[in-house]
Amino acid sequence: MSTPEQSQLGRASAYADQYDAALLFPIPRAAKRAEVGIAGNPPFFGADLWTAYELSWLNPRGKPQVAIAHITVPCETPNIVESKSFKLYLNSFNGTRFTSLDEVRARIRQDVSEAVWRGAEHGGSVGLRLITPDLFDQQQVHEQDGLLLDRLDIECAQYQPAPERLFANHDEAPVTETLVSHLLKSNCLVTGQPDWGSVQISYSGAQIDQEGLLQYIVSFRGHNEFHEQCVERIFMDIWQRCRPIKLAVYARYTRRGGLDINPLRTSHPQPMPHNIRTARQ
């Protein structure tokens, strides 16, 4: 089984510039899911929305080409891809000649799909969209919609996940609301480097105490875990502690190494959000 400690994270790495699919390093989701009480099929749907800003290759005449890649990895996949290995993989396109944009698209979709579905009884495919320079001007910047929790003047003293701060008022009528915070920060599981993000929490059910929810979000500040794992931990803590009827947790993390990772976990099927970056991304 691949573990984070076996990846290239925190190590000096040679940057290959010739295409090499073997650079992708899948890590099973199961171990971290077990930590938050998930055994077997998880109680959520969703995906990890990746944006790769540093994608380049050579055309048949050796002229560099560039694009932005949007990759959608379903949360049902047994693996995530460690982000540094993803960067090394994309770098391996830099000195490689491809016949067309379609060939680049097919290679990325095939390679990433194989990595994230590796070990599954039945495989699948990731979603992939390549945005070429003629469409760059159409790319939007938009903050997550919702009521800003950060307006609250709260005292913060816990910087490891504190699910005990979460509670909901089940004695009053249910509500439907969307809450947003820009104060999410966690750290890389292996290197301890900071990961900065914004999180949107949408739910229906007993009203969640907003001060406690914000204190809970802030409590991730000293926590070491990958983006996908943090979002699943947030989802499960709210789901178990506050018992909403419906719940969706969507985080957008700032880019590192030319990549941003934006996990969505939802208790009910819903369309994937458009992969639109925020100002900090």
C-alpha positions as CSV (number, residue, x, y, z in Angstrom):
1,M,0.0,0.0,0.0
2,S,1.3,3.5,-0.9
3,T,1.6,5.8,2.0
4,P,2.3,9.6,2.1
5,E,5.8,9.0,3.6
6,Q,6.8,7.0,0.5
7,S,6.0,9.9,-1.9
8,Q,8.3,12.6,-3.1
9,L,6.9,15.1,-0.6
10,G,9.6,16.8,1.4
11,R,12.4,15.3,-0.8
12,A,14.7,16.8,-3.4
13,S,13.3,15.8,-6.7
14,A,14.7,15.6,-10.2
15,Y,12.3,17.4,-12.6
16,A,11.8,15.1,-15.6
17,D,10.8,16.9,-18.8
18,Q,9.9,13.8,-20.8
19,Y,6.5,12.3,-20.4
20,D,6.3,9.7,-17.6
21,A,3.0,8.5,-16.3
22,A,4.8,6.5,-13.6
23,L,5.4,9.7,-11.7
24,L,1.8,9.8,-10.5
25,F,1.7,8.5,-6.9
26,P,-1.8,7.3,-5.7
27,I,-2.6,7.1,-2.0
28,P,-5.5,5.1,-0.7
29,R,-8.4,7.1,0.9
30,A,-9.4,4.2,3.2
31,A,-7.0,4.7,6.1
32,K,-7.9,8.4,6.7
33,R,-11.6,7.7,6.2
34,A,-11.4,5.0,8.9
35,E,-10.1,7.7,11.3
36,V,-13.4,9.6,10.9
37,G,-15.7,6.6,11.2
38,I,-16.1,5.7,7.5
39,A,-16.0,2.0,6.8
40,G,-17.1,0.8,3.3
41,N,-19.2,3.2,1.2
42,P,-19.0,6.8,2.6
43,P,-22.2,8.7,3.5
44,F,-21.5,11.4,0.9
45,F,-21.2,12.1,-2.8
46,G,-18.8,14.6,-4.4
47,A,-15.5,15.1,-6.1
48,D,-12.1,16.7,-5.9
49,L,-11.9,19.6,-8.4
50,W,-8.2,20.2,-9.4
51,T,-6.9,23.1,-11.4
52,A,-3.5,22.9,-13.0
53,Y,-2.1,26.3,-14.0
54,E,1.3,25.1,-15.2
55,L,0.6,22.8,-18.1
56,S,2.8,23.0,-21.1
57,W,4.0,20.7,-23.9
58,L,5.6,20.9,-27.4
59,N,3.8,20.7,-30.7
60,P,5.2,18.5,-33.5
61,R,7.5,21.4,-34.6
62,G,8.9,21.9,-31.0
63,K,6.9,25.0,-30.3
64,P,5.7,25.3,-26.6
65,Q,2.0,25.2,-26.0
66,V,0.2,26.1,-22.7
67,A,-3.2,25.4,-21.2
68,I,-5.1,25.3,-17.9
69,A,-6.4,21.9,-16.9
70,H,-9.6,21.3,-14.8
71,I,-9.6,17.7,-13.5
72,T,-12.6,16.3,-11.6
73,V,-11.8,13.2,-9.5
74,P,-14.9,11.5,-8.1
75,C,-14.8,10.9,-4.4
76,E,-15.7,7.2,-5.1
77,T,-12.2,6.5,-6.3
78,P,-10.2,4.4,-4.0
79,N,-7.2,6.7,-4.2
80,I,-6.2,10.3,-4.3
81,V,-3.1,11.5,-6.2
82,E,-0.4,13.1,-4.0
83,S,-0.1,16.7,-5.3
84,K,3.7,16.9,-5.7
85,S,3.7,13.7,-7.8
86,F,0.9,15.4,-9.9
87,K,3.2,18.4,-10.4
88,L,6.1,16.2,-11.4
89,Y,3.9,14.3,-13.8
90,L,2.7,17.5,-15.5
91,N,6.3,18.8,-15.7
92,S,7.2,15.7,-17.6
93,F,5.1,17.1,-20.5
94,N,7.3,20.2,-20.8
95,G,9.9,18.7,-23.2
96,T,7.6,16.2,-24.9
97,R,6.1,16.6,-28.4
98,F,2.5,15.7,-28.8
99,T,0.6,15.7,-32.1
100,S,-2.4,17.6,-30.8
101,L,-4.3,19.0,-27.9
102,D,-6.5,15.9,-28.1
103,E,-3.5,13.7,-27.5
104,V,-2.5,15.6,-24.4
105,R,-6.1,15.5,-23.1
106,A,-6.3,11.7,-23.7
107,R,-3.0,11.0,-22.0
108,I,-3.9,13.0,-18.9
109,R,-7.3,11.5,-18.6
110,Q,-6.0,8.0,-19.1
111,D,-3.1,8.3,-16.7
112,V,-4.9,10.1,-13.8
113,S,-7.9,7.8,-14.2
114,E,-5.7,4.7,-13.9
115,A,-4.0,6.1,-10.8
116,V,-7.1,7.1,-8.8
117,W,-9.0,4.0,-9.7
118,R,-6.1,1.6,-9.2
119,G,-7.1,-1.4,-7.1
120,A,-10.8,-0.9,-7.8
121,E,-12.9,-3.9,-9.0
122,H,-14.4,-1.7,-11.6
123,G,-12.5,1.3,-13.0
124,G,-13.8,4.6,-14.2
125,S,-12.7,7.9,-15.6
126,V,-11.9,11.4,-14.3
127,G,-13.4,14.5,-15.8
128,L,-11.0,16.7,-17.8
129,R,-11.2,20.1,-19.5
130,L,-8.3,21.9,-21.1
131,I,-8.6,25.7,-21.4
132,T,-6.5,27.1,-24.2
133,P,-5.1,30.7,-24.3
134,D,-7.9,32.0,-26.5
135,L,-10.3,31.3,-23.6
136,F,-8.1,32.6,-20.8
137,D,-9.9,36.0,-20.8
138,Q,-13.2,34.2,-20.0
139,Q,-11.9,32.8,-16.8
140,Q,-13.7,34.2,-13.8
141,V,-12.9,35.1,-10.2
142,H,-15.8,34.6,-7.8
143,E,-16.0,34.2,-4.0
144,Q,-18.1,31.4,-2.6
145,D,-21.7,32.5,-1.9
146,G,-23.1,32.5,1.6
147,L,-23.2,34.4,4.9
148,L,-19.7,35.2,6.1
149,L,-18.9,33.6,9.5
150,D,-15.7,35.7,9.8
151,R,-17.8,38.7,10.8
152,L,-18.2,37.2,14.3
153,D,-15.9,38.5,17.0
154,I,-15.0,35.2,18.7
155,E,-12.2,34.0,21.0
156,C,-10.0,31.3,19.5
157,A,-7.8,29.1,21.7
158,Q,-7.9,25.6,20.0
159,Y,-5.8,24.9,16.9
160,Q,-6.4,21.1,16.6
161,P,-9.8,19.9,15.3
162,A,-12.3,20.5,18.1
163,P,-15.6,18.9,17.0
164,E,-17.0,19.5,20.5
165,R,-17.5,23.2,19.4
166,L,-20.2,22.0,17.1
167,F,-23.8,21.9,18.2
168,A,-27.3,22.7,16.7
169,N,-30.6,23.8,18.2
170,H,-33.0,20.9,17.7
171,D,-35.7,22.6,19.7
172,E,-36.5,25.2,17.0
173,A,-37.8,25.0,13.4
174,P,-35.3,23.7,10.8
175,V,-33.5,26.2,8.6
176,T,-31.7,26.2,5.3
177,E,-28.6,28.3,5.1
178,T,-25.2,28.6,3.5
179,L,-22.2,29.8,5.6
180,V,-18.7,30.7,4.4
181,S,-15.4,31.3,6.1
182,H,-12.0,32.3,4.7
183,L,-10.2,31.3,7.9
184,L,-9.6,27.6,7.1
185,K,-6.0,26.7,7.4
186,S,-4.4,23.3,7.7
187,N,-1.0,21.9,7.0
188,C,0.5,19.3,4.7
189,L,0.3,15.8,6.2
190,V,4.0,15.1,5.4
191,T,5.9,18.5,5.2
192,G,3.8,20.6,7.6
193,Q,3.7,23.4,5.0
194,P,0.6,25.6,5.4
195,D,-2.5,25.1,3.2
196,W,-4.8,28.1,3.0
197,G,-8.5,27.8,2.1
198,S,-12.0,29.0,2.2
199,V,-14.9,26.7,3.0
200,Q,-18.6,26.9,2.2
201,I,-21.0,24.9,4.4
202,S,-24.6,24.5,3.1
203,Y,-27.2,22.6,5.1
204,S,-30.8,22.1,6.0
205,G,-31.9,21.1,9.5
206,A,-31.5,22.3,13.0
207,Q,-29.7,25.7,13.1
208,I,-26.0,25.2,13.7
209,D,-24.4,27.6,16.3
210,Q,-22.3,29.9,14.1
211,E,-19.8,31.0,16.7
212,G,-19.0,27.3,17.5
213,L,-18.8,26.5,13.8
214,L,-16.3,29.2,13.2
215,Q,-14.2,28.2,16.2
216,Y,-14.3,24.6,14.8
217,I,-13.1,25.8,11.4
218,V,-10.2,27.8,13.0
219,S,-9.3,24.8,15.1
220,F,-7.8,23.1,11.9
221,R,-5.0,25.8,12.0
222,G,-2.5,23.4,13.5
223,H,-3.8,20.2,11.9
224,N,-1.7,18.1,9.5
225,E,-3.9,16.4,6.8
226,F,-4.4,16.6,3.0
227,H,-7.1,18.8,1.6
228,E,-9.5,16.0,0.7
229,Q,-9.1,14.5,4.2
230,C,-9.8,17.8,6.0
231,V,-13.0,18.3,4.1
232,E,-14.2,14.8,4.8
233,R,-13.4,15.3,8.5
234,I,-15.4,18.5,8.5
235,F,-18.3,16.8,6.8
236,M,-18.4,13.9,9.2
237,D,-18.0,16.0,12.3
238,I,-20.9,18.2,11.3
239,W,-23.0,15.3,10.1
240,Q,-22.5,13.4,13.4
241,R,-22.6,16.3,15.8
242,C,-25.4,18.5,14.3
243,R,-27.4,15.8,12.5
244,P,-28.6,18.0,9.5
245,I,-31.1,16.7,7.1
246,K,-28.9,17.7,4.2
247,L,-25.2,18.9,4.2
248,A,-22.6,20.0,1.7
249,V,-19.0,21.0,2.5
250,Y,-17.0,22.7,-0.3
251,A,-13.5,24.0,0.3
252,R,-11.3,25.9,-2.2
253,Y,-7.6,25.9,-1.3
254,T,-5.0,28.3,-2.6
255,R,-2.7,26.8,-5.2
256,R,0.7,25.3,-4.4
257,G,3.1,24.2,-7.1
258,G,0.7,25.5,-9.7
259,L,-2.1,23.3,-8.5
260,D,-5.2,24.0,-6.4
261,I,-7.5,21.2,-4.9
262,N,-11.1,22.0,-4.2
263,P,-13.0,19.1,-2.5
264,L,-16.8,18.9,-2.4
265,R,-18.6,16.4,-0.2
266,T,-22.4,16.4,-0.1
267,S,-25.0,14.2,1.5
268,H,-27.3,14.3,-1.5
269,P,-26.7,14.1,-5.3
270,Q,-26.2,17.5,-6.9
271,P,-24.5,19.0,-9.9
272,M,-20.8,19.7,-9.6
273,P,-20.1,23.4,-9.1
274,H,-18.3,25.3,-11.8
275,N,-14.6,25.2,-11.1
276,I,-14.3,29.0,-10.6
277,R,-11.3,30.2,-8.7
278,T,-11.5,32.7,-5.7
279,A,-9.4,35.8,-5.4
280,R,-6.8,34.1,-3.3
281,Q,-6.4,31.2,-5.8
